[in-house]
Amino acid sequence: MVRTVSGDTRFPAAAPGHEPGGSRDGTDPGSGTRGGARGAVGFPPYDTGPDGAGPYEYGPSGTGPEGAEPSDAGLIEASLTTPERFAGVFDRHADEIHAYAGRRLGPEHADDVTAETFLVAFRKRHRYDTSRPDARPWLYGIAGNLISGHRRSEVRRLRALARAPRDADERGFHDEDRGAERASAAALRPALAAALARLSAAERDLLLLVAWADLSYEEAAEALRIPIGTVRSRLHRVRAKLRRHLDLPEENGS
């Protein structure tokens, strides 16, 4: 069975006897954060081996079992002729995209953004640069474009967080080596949320790709399709702006 999307793009529907939304650790299909998104996309499970006993891995080319797990690029390339192979990309990265969308927009939008991210990725997979083995930057770029359609919701959410009790928990800005905007969140969460709301959309996108999605500067540049020099200079300005909003001292050498 297939699911038709936008009139011309087809997704394989879930195989009979399998429930979509199962997690990689074997938890109940409905308990994972990506369950709703996976069900919406309608991906099948991984292929089973010749004996039907269970999933098996494909080699780097994505064309056959070689005892090695394929790269994202290998799965995407294989999906051009065997569309269900794209399910491997979904299962590998959907939890992460879902968590990122949820933190930026709230749980009410996370399933929709995640599902649409992978629908768009599937439709555009023939354009993917297979010299890049890791598809995370590409997927985050797609997710960011979709999140941009919810800018008002994101700013409203940040302003609501700014009014939250000061001891409310905020995860993700804990690594003191990643800059003031991460290290100071536990103590300054409401002020930090207010500061994030004051950033431009482009500034917030870049900062959160580095701080929340944990992308490198090179990966953030790939996701946003901007030069790495722009990433460095923009982050420098954003961090200085955040320190001013949060009344923090300037970093040495910044």
N, C-alpha and C positions, 0 to 999 in steps of 0.2 A: 504494500500500500504506500501511497505517497500523499504528502500534503502540499497543495499548491499555494504559493505565496506570491502576491502581487501579479497574479495572472500567468507568470512564466517561470518562476523558480520553484523547484520541487524538492521537498525534503522527504526522505524515507520515514515512514511512520514507524512507531515502535513495533518490534517483532511480536507475534502472538506469544502469549505466555510470559511476557516480560513487562514489568511496570516501569515507566519512565521515572527518572528522578532518584534512582539509587545512588548512594554515595560510594566513594572509593574505599572507605573503610568498612563497608558491609552493613552500615546502619540502615534503619528502616527508610524506605524511599521517601516517605513523607516527612522525615525528620530533618533532612539536610536543607541548608539554605538555598540550594539551587533546584530543589524538587519542583517548585512551581514553574520556574523558568524552563527546566528540561521538558516538563510536560507540555508547555506551550510550544516549544520548538518541535517536539515530536521525534527526537533522535532515537535510533535503536541502540541497544547495548553493543559492546564490543563484539567482534566476530568470534565464533567458537571454533575450536580446532577441528580437524577432520573427523575425529571421533565424537564430536559434539559434547565433549566432557567439560569444556570451559574455555575462558579467553586465552589467547596466546598472543605473543608479541610479533611485531614485524621489524625487519631490518631498517637501517637508515633511509633507504630509498622508499620505504612504505609499500613495497610491492610484494613481499612475501616473508614467511617466517624465517628468521636467521638467528634467533636467540638474542637479539638486541632490540631495545625499545626504539621506535622511530622518533626522529625530531618532529617538531611541529611542522616544519617545512615539508618533511617526508609525508606526513599525514595529509597535508593540504594538497600536495602534488598528487598523491594517490586518489584523493577525493574527486579529482577532475574526471576520472574514469569510473571510480567506484564511490558515489556520493556519500554512502553511509560511513566511509572512513573518517569523515569530518567529525563524527561523534566523538572520536578520540580527542580532538582539540577542545571540544566542549567539556568533556569529562575532566580534562586536565586543568582547565583554567576558569570554569564557570563559578566555582566557589569564590575565587579571588575577585572576579569582576562583580559578583553579587555583593560581596562585602564592601567593596569600594563604592558602588552605587548606593548602597544602603547608608553608608556613613555620610555621603554627601547629600542625599535627598530624603533619607528616611526609609523604613521598610515598606511603606506603601507604594514606592516607586521601584524598588530594587528588582522585583521579578520581571517587570515590564522592560526595564532598561537592559537587564541581562539577556532576556529572550531576544530582544530586538538587536542587541549587539551581535549575537551569533547568527541571527538571520541575515543581517547586513554582511557579516563576514563571509557567510556561505555564498551569498549572491556575488560577492566581489573576490572570491578566492582565486579566480583565474588571474587576478592582477597582483597577487602576492609575490613578493620578491623571495624566491626560494633559496637565495644565498644567505638569508637570515634564518637560522635554525629555530630561534625562539620567537613565537608569535605574540608574546605578551605586549610589547610596545604597540604593535598594530591593533590588537584588541582594545587596549586602553585608549588609543586614539579614537577608535570608533565609539567606545562608551562615552568618552568626553564630548564628542559631537552630539550624542543623544542627550547627555546631561545638560548641554547648553540650551536645550529646549525647555529646561525646567529652572532657569536662572532665578526667577522670582521665588519659586518654591525653596530653592537652596538658600537664598538670602533670608527668607522668612524663618527657615529652620535655624540658621546661624543666629539670628536675632533672638529667637526663642531660647536657644542655648545660652546666649549671653545673659538672659534673665534667670537662669537656673541657679540653684544654690551653689556656693563656691566649692563645696566639697564633693560635688557630683563627679562621677568617674568619666574620664576621657582617655581611651586607649589609643596608642599609635604615635604619640609624641613623647616617647620615653627615652630614646637613645640620645644621651647627652653629646655624642659625637656628631650628631646631625644638625646642630644649630639651635639657636635660641627658641625658634618657633616650636621645636619638639621638646626640648628639655624643660621648658617652663609651664607645660600644659597642666600638670597636676595641681600647681598652685594658682594658676591664672586662667583656668578654663573659661569662665564667663568672659573675661577680658579678651582672651584669645579668640573666642567665637565672634565677639564684636569686631575685633581687628580683621579677621578673615572676611567678614561681611563687607568691610570697607574696601577690600581689594577689588581691582578690576577683574572681570571674568578671566582674561588671559593670565593675569598674575596668580589668581587662585588655582587655575588649572595646572600651571607649572608647579607651583609650590606643593600641591597635594599629590601630584604624580610622584614627586620625589619623597615627600614626607609620609604619605599614606600608602601609595602603591609601591614604594621602595624601588623606583626605577633609578638607574644611574643617569648621569647627565646625558650620556650618549643615547640611552633608551628614551629619555624624555624628549630629546631632540627628534628622534625618530617618530615618536608618538604624535608630536605636535607639528612635525614637518617644518621645523625651523633649524637654523644653524646652531651648532653647539655653542658657538660664541655668544649667540643671543640667549641661550639657556643660562650661561654663566653670568652675563651682565644683568639679565632680568632677575635672576635669583638674588644677586647681590643687592639690587634695589629693593626687592620685596622683603628681604630679611632686615634691611635697614628700616624700612617702613614699619614692619612689625615691631621692631625694638622701640621705635618711637611711640607707637600706639600703646605698647605694654610698659613703657617707661623703664626699659632695660638698658644697661650700659652697652656701648658699642663694643663689638668683638675686636680683639687685637688683630691687626693686619687686614681687616675687612675694608 
